[in-house]
Amino acid sequence: MRCPYCGAEVNVSASPVCEYCDSDLSDLIPKPEPAADNWRTGQSNAQRVYVPGPQTGPKSKKTALLLCCLGFFGVGGVHRLYVGKIGTGLLYIFTYGLFFLGTIVDLALIAGGVFTDSNGEPLE
């Protein structure tokens, strides 16, 4: 790296001061990128605190049941998108609710109160 003040070749990882013109180069030292997860780091690794992501409210059982019934009219999978199960929701959309068999199974699970949202929480 070159010193922006005198143009000399310097190694900022060895010393944040230019050895030729004594300029402070600490602002030029690349900063590490923050981690892309839900952990905030304190002063040491022993002080790591989990910060949960955004929470969504509980999904309605009645709404999921009505959306599931749309599967019998050719719009299967909307109920899965509603509860946050995006992958299987798209699969249901492109396969007509897994050839209506998946729609029938989900209808029974929702009516029985066993169906859960993407966080594993039961529908209200």
N, C-alpha and C positions, 0 to 999 in steps of 0.2 A: 504494500500500500504506500502511496506517496503522501507526504505531508502537504496539506493544502496551503500552508504558509510559505515554506521554503522550497518545496518540490523534491526534497530528499526522500529516498527509499527508507521506510521505517517499518518496524515490526511492532504493531500496537498490542499484540498478545503478550509480548515480553515486557513492554513498558508503555504506559499511556502518555508519555512525554517524548516529544521529538528530541533526539540526542544532538541535533545540529542547531536548531533555533529555540529550544526549550519551550515550545508551544504545547499547551495541554490538548491532547487528542482523545481524551476519554469519551467525548461525544461521538467519536467515529467508531468506537468499538461496537460491533454488532450485538444486539440484545437477543437472548434466546426467545423463541416463539412460545407463547403460553400453550399449555396442554389443551387439547380440544376434547376434554371430557368434563364431567360434572364435579370434579374435585378442585377445591381451592387450596392452594398450598400456603401455609403460614411461614414462619421463619425457618422451620426445619420440617423434615418429613414426618416427625413424630406428631406434628400438630395439624395433620390433614383432616379436613372436615368435609363430609359429603353434603353437597347442596343439590337437592332434588330438582328435576326439571319442572316445567310448568304443569300444574295439575288441572285436569279437566273434571267437570262435574259428572255425577253419575248419569248414565244414559237411561232413558225411559223404556220400560218393558213394552208399553203399549205402542210407542212409536216404532220400535224394532219389530214388533209383531205385524203392524200394518205394512211396513216396508218389506217384510219377508213375504207377505201375501202378494206383493207386486211381482214376485217371481213366477207366479202362475199366469201372468199376463206378458211374459217375455222380458221382464226387467229384473232378473234375479241378481242377487248380490248387493243390492243397495243397502240392505240391513247390515251387512258386514262392513261396508264403508262407513255407515253411521256409527258403529261401535268402535271404529278405529282399526279393524282388521283389513288393511288395504290390500295385501297380497291375495288373500283368499277372496276378497270382494271382487277384485279384477278377474280372478279365475272364474268365479261364478258368473260374472257378466259375459265373459267370452264363451262359456260352455252352457249357457242357459240354466244356471243354477245347478251345475253338474248333472245336466240332463234331468232336471226337476227332482232328482233323488236327494240331493243336498238341500234343496229348499224344503222338502218335506221333513227331513231330519232336523233342520234348524228350526222349523216351525214347531215341532214337538219339543225341542230343547228350550225355546223361548217360552212357550206356554207352560212348560214344567218348571221354569225358574232355574234351569241349570246353565243356560247360555251366559257367557261372561264377555266383558269388553276386552280391549287389547291389553289392559292392565291386570286382567284376571279378576276384576271386581264383578259381582253379579249385577244384573240390571235391576233398576228400581221400578 
